[in-house]
């Protein structure tokens, strides 16, 4: 199947010229009216980050793909990231998340035994909704804009550590071959688990400097679960998204309901459940990002 080529900036959809003009005018108005506030007094320090230079990379699209009525591997795109990506080097820690809980913004995490210093342990037992609440709180407390990454952005940042979920078996004439390959893969995933969260840095770094990715903490993304049907030529004929279910990525991709805190207790829509689920954030460095965030918080759908 031929690879596709796409270009990405930070946002999945680039702004049209009228929208850009609107943002410029709105930005000028915001400066006059105080919509773009300064960082709060006593703001939190920003975390250690990795900035990944813009480049092209190969990305296997997340979701379930079907062709001629049978499951097949997802398509591969050549993606051009036209702007650098700034992402937290480490996952959000249990101590950092606890600060959000203490201020009454984030719900408590699912109780888990975390050996050692909470400041050196990743936050786990948090849902997609919890992670979104933390991102909004952290943005207010730092004066910058931090958001959950997309699956594509995690792939860009993780480099060679990002998993390729392809089975390499797309023989529609004998679907049992794919079923057996999937069975053996899921069995191997269950047998190789290291269930307990580990200290930051335990799982090493990718070539980009991203720490602990694909260890035993899967990371929430804003990528919705998709079910995609292809025709005989490999073109998309239908694309159904379920945005109550999001992709969490680690050793492999998992589709989880947004409210799930403990994936081992259920809620994994596809495949073996993650050992743990946590998150890290990316920094939106676009000059108008604070304005967009403020307008969204005030109910404007942008």
TAURWO-V981508 format. One record per helix or strand of 3 or more residues. SS is the DSSP state (@ for helix, = for strand). FROM is the first residue (numbers start at 0). LEN is the number of residues. Records with the same first field share a line. If there is no record, write none. Layout:
SS->FROM-LEN ; FROM-LEN
This chain:
=->3-5 ; 48-4 ; 54-6 ; 63-4 ; 69-3 ; 75-6 ; 84-4 ; 145-3 ; 217-13 ; 235-14 ; 252-5 ; 267-3 ; 280-3
@->16-17 ; 93-9 ; 117-3 ; 127-15 ; 150-11 ; 171-20 ; 262-3 ; 288-9
